[in-house]
């Protein structure tokens, strides 16, 4: 893909950026098989239970490249957590 978009592209460039940690890559959204889904319980409550479906790696998985210096927004934030809660942009 990059070969078609960048004139004189050399795959070593991306390898070097990833190996030095300047650039990261991966899937930024959860796989649908790993998402929780509502499950009815005996007391008519909605209970969230994790799916047990196996995720198999594939060559068509949606991945992205990102500059690590700009990756702070990807840090998981949980309700009630003080870490990152008072952080300003």
Secondary structure by P-SEA (a helix, b strand, c coil): ccccccccccaaaaaaaaaaccccccccccccccbbbbbbccccbbbbbbbcbbbbbcccccccccccccccccccccccccccccccc
